[in-house]
Amino acid sequence: MGNLFAGPHLWIILIIILLLFGAAKLPALAKSLGQSARVFKGEMKAMKSDDAEPAPTDGTDAASTGTTAPAAPPVDRPADQDTPPRAS
């Protein structure tokens, strides 16, 4: 099968991507790809930290001990983003 992503193959793939998305949209595409990778990496770290937390060994769970996670702060949004525009 060989190395498919070497030399001319890579150039052909890059040219096809450039033709499909256009030069103007490539920076936005790269930015969204980077943000997605950052979110994915953060979620993976959160999952690993959740797995690493030790379970209570005295037979009680977190609900019975009265410990709760802090509430998330409210998100302030302008009113025009919460409701769809009205038809007149």
NURODO-589397 format. One record per residue: residue number from 1; residue in three letters; x, y, z of N, C-alpha, C in turn. Coordinates in nm, 4 decimals, always signed. Example, Ala and Ser with C-alpha at 12.3 -4.5 7.8 and 13.67 -1.06 7.14 Angstrom:
2
SITE   k   r      n.x      n.y      n.z     ca.x     ca.y     ca.z      c.x      c.y      c.z
SITE   1 ALA  +1.3190  -0.5690  +0.7800  +1.2300  -0.4500  +0.7800  +1.3200  -0.3300  +0.7800
SITE   2 SER  +1.2850  -0.2250  +0.7080  +1.3670  -0.1060  +0.7140  +1.2900  +0.0030  +0.7870
END
This chain:
88
SITE   k   r      n.x      n.y      n.z     ca.x     ca.y     ca.z      c.x      c.y      c.z
SITE   1 MET  +0.0822  -0.1167  +0.0000  +0.0000  +0.0000  +0.0000  +0.0872  +0.1239  +0.0000
SITE   2 GLY  +0.1965  +0.1226  +0.0715  +0.2903  +0.2340  +0.0678  +0.2424  +0.3543  +0.1473
SITE   3 ASN  +0.3183  +0.4598  +0.1320  +0.2865  +0.5834  +0.2020  +0.1983  +0.6701  +0.1128
SITE   4 LEU  +0.0695  +0.6790  +0.1440  -0.0254  +0.7516  +0.0603  -0.0167  +0.9024  +0.0776
SITE   5 PHE  +0.0396  +0.9504  +0.1880  +0.0443  +1.0932  +0.2141  +0.1843  +1.1489  +0.1927
SITE   6 ALA  +0.2481  +1.1097  +0.0864  +0.3811  +1.1602  +0.0558  +0.3820  +1.2176  -0.0859
SITE   7 GLY  +0.4626  +1.3206  -0.1034  +0.4855  +1.3783  -0.2353  +0.3616  +1.4225  -0.3084
SITE   8 PRO  +0.3403  +1.3694  -0.4291  +0.2310  +1.4160  -0.5137  +0.0917  +1.3906  -0.4552
SITE   9 HIS  +0.0768  +1.2849  -0.3777  -0.0546  +1.2565  -0.3182  -0.0977  +1.3695  -0.2251
SITE  10 LEU  -0.0053  +1.4163  -0.1436  -0.0364  +1.5243  -0.0504  -0.0721  +1.6521  -0.1254
SITE  11 TRP  +0.0003  +1.6832  -0.2315  -0.0283  +1.8030  -0.3109  -0.1669  +1.7946  -0.3754
SITE  12 ILE  -0.2028  +1.6785  -0.4246  -0.3340  +1.6614  -0.4876  -0.4449  +1.6803  -0.3842
SITE  13 ILE  -0.4267  +1.6259  -0.2649  -0.5268  +1.6417  -0.1587  -0.5397  +1.7885  -0.1208
SITE  14 LEU  -0.4294  +1.8600  -0.1066  -0.4334  +2.0014  -0.0711  -0.5009  +2.0850  -0.1793
SITE  15 ILE  -0.4771  +2.0543  -0.3047  -0.5403  +2.1278  -0.4148  -0.6913  +2.1030  -0.4163
SITE  16 ILE  -0.7324  +1.9796  -0.3909  -0.8761  +1.9483  -0.3867  -0.9433  +2.0229  -0.2723
SITE  17 ILE  -0.8792  +2.0272  -0.1551  -0.9356  +2.1006  -0.0416  -0.9459  +2.2487  -0.0749
SITE  18 LEU  -0.8451  +2.3046  -0.1387  -0.8473  +2.4456  -0.1770  -0.9599  +2.4741  -0.2760
SITE  19 LEU  -0.9822  +2.3830  -0.3701  -1.0897  +2.4025  -0.4668  -1.2279  +2.3877  -0.4031
SITE  20 LEU  -1.2417  +2.2962  -0.3093  -1.3717  +2.2753  -0.2453  -1.4116  +2.3907  -0.1546
SITE  21 PHE  -1.3197  +2.4374  -0.0730  -1.3543  +2.5371  +0.0276  -1.3204  +2.6794  -0.0133
SITE  22 GLY  -1.2286  +2.6978  -0.1041  -1.1888  +2.8322  -0.1437  -1.0873  +2.8901  -0.0467
SITE  23 ALA  -1.0052  +2.9793  -0.0958  -0.8980  +3.0360  -0.0143  -0.9523  +3.1225  +0.0980
SITE  24 ALA  -1.0664  +3.1860  +0.0798  -1.1212  +3.2754  +0.1817  -1.1727  +3.1996  +0.3033
SITE  25 LYS  -1.2197  +3.0768  +0.2872  -1.2792  +3.0024  +0.3986  -1.1791  +2.9128  +0.4705
SITE  26 LEU  -1.0603  +2.8965  +0.4180  -0.9636  +2.8076  +0.4823  -0.9216  +2.8548  +0.6216
SITE  27 PRO  -0.8969  +2.9845  +0.6460  -0.8627  +3.0249  +0.7834  -0.9743  +2.9957  +0.8835
SITE  28 ALA  -1.0985  +3.0188  +0.8445  -1.2108  +2.9896  +0.9344  -1.2221  +2.8393  +0.9590
SITE  29 LEU  -1.1970  +2.7608  +0.8558  -1.2008  +2.6156  +0.8705  -1.0917  +2.5678  +0.9658
SITE  30 ALA  -0.9718  +2.6239  +0.9526  -0.8612  +2.5870  +1.0411  -0.8906  +2.6294  +1.1846
SITE  31 LYS  -0.9506  +2.7472  +1.2033  -0.9832  +2.7941  +1.3373  -1.0847  +2.7030  +1.4037
SITE  32 SER  -1.1893  +2.6662  +1.3315  -1.2915  +2.5790  +1.3908  -1.2353  +2.4402  +1.4188
SITE  33 LEU  -1.1450  +2.3924  +1.3345  -1.0820  +2.2630  +1.3584  -0.9962  +2.2683  +1.4845
SITE  34 GLY  -0.9233  +2.3788  +1.5028  -0.8409  +2.3948  +1.6227  -0.9249  +2.4032  +1.7489
SITE  35 GLN  -1.0371  +2.4763  +1.7425  -1.1260  +2.4860  +1.8581  -1.1859  +2.3498  +1.8920
SITE  36 SER  -1.2230  +2.2751  +1.7912  -1.2793  +2.1416  +1.8145  -1.1767  +2.0505  +1.8797
SITE  37 ALA  -1.0523  +2.0582  +1.8336  -0.9465  +1.9757  +1.8923  -0.9218  +2.0159  +2.0370
SITE  38 ARG  -0.9268  +2.1467  +2.0657  -0.9056  +2.1949  +2.2018  -1.0172  +2.1463  +2.2945
SITE  39 VAL  -1.1414  +2.1521  +2.2493  -1.2549  +2.1052  +2.3295  -1.2440  +1.9546  +2.3530
SITE  40 PHE  -1.2084  +1.8808  +2.2494  -1.1938  +1.7356  +2.2618  -1.0856  +1.7009  +2.3634
SITE  41 LYS  -0.9719  +1.7714  +2.3572  -0.8629  +1.7429  +2.4491  -0.9044  +1.7760  +2.5934
SITE  42 GLY  -0.9777  +1.8857  +2.6115  -1.0257  +1.9208  +2.7449  -1.1224  +1.8185  +2.8006
SITE  43 GLU  -1.2105  +1.7681  +2.7150  -1.3048  +1.6653  +2.7594  -1.2329  +1.5353  +2.7943
SITE  44 MET  -1.1302  +1.5021  +2.7191  -1.0543  +1.3802  +2.7507  -0.9840  +1.3944  +2.8849
SITE  45 LYS  -0.9279  +1.5146  +2.9142  -0.8636  +1.5360  +3.0442  -0.9662  +1.5266  +3.1560
SITE  46 ALA  -1.0864  +1.5808  +3.1326  -1.1913  +1.5751  +3.2340  -1.2335  +1.4314  +3.2600
SITE  47 MET  -1.2433  +1.3518  +3.1553  -1.2803  +1.2116  +3.1731  -1.1733  +1.1372  +3.2511
SITE  48 LYS  -1.0462  +1.1654  +3.2214  -0.9377  +1.0990  +3.2940  -0.9361  +1.1403  +3.4399
SITE  49 SER  -0.9640  +1.2686  +3.4679  -0.9649  +1.3127  +3.6076  -1.0844  +1.2545  +3.6820
SITE  50 ASP  -1.1983  +1.2358  +3.6122  -1.3134  +1.1725  +3.6758  -1.2824  +1.0273  +3.7108
SITE  51 ASP  -1.2103  +0.9600  +3.6228  -1.1733  +0.8213  +3.6491  -1.0693  +0.8116  +3.7604
SITE  52 ALA  -0.9867  +0.9130  +3.7759  -0.8794  +0.9090  +3.8742  -0.9284  +0.9407  +4.0151
SITE  53 GLU  -1.0457  +1.0038  +4.0293  -1.0967  +1.0354  +4.1618  -1.1312  +0.9066  +4.2355
SITE  54 PRO  -1.0786  +0.8908  +4.3561  -1.1068  +0.7669  +4.4302  -1.2497  +0.7662  +4.4834
SITE  55 ALA  -1.3081  +0.6500  +4.4850  -1.4425  +0.6322  +4.5397  -1.4319  +0.6253  +4.6914
SITE  56 PRO  -1.5339  +0.6702  +4.7622  -1.5312  +0.6605  +4.9089  -1.5181  +0.5146  +4.9516
SITE  57 THR  -1.4321  +0.4898  +5.0485  -1.4067  +0.3515  +5.0900  -1.4840  +0.3130  +5.2149
SITE  58 ASP  -1.5541  +0.4119  +5.2779  -1.6246  +0.3798  +5.4012  -1.7682  +0.3338  +5.3782
SITE  59 GLY  -1.8058  +0.3103  +5.2533  -1.9384  +0.2589  +5.2245  -2.0420  +0.3658  +5.2000
SITE  60 THR  -2.0041  +0.4922  +5.2026  -2.0997  +0.5998  +5.1762  -2.0702  +0.6594  +5.0400
SITE  61 ASP  -2.1735  +0.7161  +4.9815  -2.1537  +0.7814  +4.8530  -2.1603  +0.9323  +4.8727
SITE  62 ALA  -2.1293  +1.0100  +4.7689  -2.1245  +1.1556  +4.7776  -2.2621  +1.2146  +4.8073
SITE  63 ALA  -2.3691  +1.1520  +4.7631  -2.5030  +1.2049  +4.7864  -2.5397  +1.1974  +4.9344
SITE  64 SER  -2.4970  +1.0939  +5.0021  -2.5338  +1.0801  +5.1425  -2.4446  +1.1629  +5.2342
SITE  65 THR  -2.3278  +1.2058  +5.1879  -2.2395  +1.2862  +5.2713  -2.2727  +1.4340  +5.2628
SITE  66 GLY  -2.3593  +1.4738  +5.1695  -2.4000  +1.6125  +5.1592  -2.3084  +1.6974  +5.0729
SITE  67 THR  -2.2123  +1.6376  +5.0065  -2.1238  +1.7156  +4.9205  -2.1860  +1.7247  +4.7823
SITE  68 THR  -2.1861  +1.8445  +4.7298  -2.2394  +1.8670  +4.5962  -2.1417  +1.9527  +4.5185
SITE  69 ALA  -2.1529  +1.9461  +4.3885  -2.0696  +2.0285  +4.3019  -2.1253  +2.1704  +4.3020
SITE  70 PRO  -2.0375  +2.2708  +4.2923  -2.0874  +2.4088  +4.2891  -2.1677  +2.4334  +4.1618
SITE  71 ALA  -2.2676  +2.5188  +4.1736  -2.3533  +2.5498  +4.0593  -2.2768  +2.6346  +3.9595
SITE  72 ALA  -2.3055  +2.6130  +3.8333  -2.2413  +2.6915  +3.7287  -2.3003  +2.8318  +3.7289
SITE  73 PRO  -2.2155  +2.9335  +3.7042  -2.2691  +3.0702  +3.7021  -2.3618  +3.0884  +3.5833
SITE  74 PRO  -2.4623  +3.1750  +3.5960  -2.5557  +3.1971  +3.4848  -2.4846  +3.2657  +3.3692
SITE  75 VAL  -2.5283  +3.2334  +3.2509  -2.4715  +3.2913  +3.1310  -2.5567  +3.4108  +3.0907
SITE  76 ASP  -2.4931  +3.5279  +3.0784  -2.5646  +3.6478  +3.0366  -2.5711  +3.6514  +2.8854
SITE  77 ARG  -2.6924  +3.6559  +2.8333  -2.7129  +3.6616  +2.6890  -2.8049  +3.7784  +2.6577
SITE  78 PRO  -2.7761  +3.8476  +2.5495  -2.8703  +3.9526  +2.5089  -3.0062  +3.8917  +2.4757
SITE  79 ALA  -3.1110  +3.9691  +2.4956  -3.2464  +3.9184  +2.4752  -3.2719  +3.8795  +2.3307
SITE  80 ASP  -3.2055  +3.9449  +2.2366  -3.2316  +3.9135  +2.0965  -3.1758  +3.7777  +2.0550
SITE  81 GLN  -3.0859  +3.7184  +2.1333  -3.0344  +3.5863  +2.0991  -3.1198  +3.4746  +2.1579
SITE  82 ASP  -3.1977  +3.5057  +2.2603  -3.2777  +3.4018  +2.3253  -3.4083  +3.3724  +2.2516
SITE  83 THR  -3.4645  +3.4733  +2.1863  -3.5933  +3.4534  +2.1205  -3.5809  +3.4782  +1.9721
SITE  84 PRO  -3.6567  +3.4050  +1.8917  -3.6516  +3.4272  +1.7476  -3.7177  +3.5598  +1.7126
SITE  85 PRO  -3.6828  +3.6172  +1.5989  -3.7441  +3.7445  +1.5603  -3.8938  +3.7265  +1.5346
SITE  86 ARG  -3.9707  +3.8294  +1.5669  -4.1152  +3.8247  +1.5502  -4.1536  +3.8720  +1.4103
SITE  87 ALA  -4.2506  +3.8067  +1.3548  -4.3025  +3.8485  +1.2244  -4.4063  +3.9576  +1.2467
SITE  88 SER  -4.3974  +4.0672  +1.1695  -4.4937  +4.1754  +1.1873  -4.6035  +4.1680  +1.0852
END
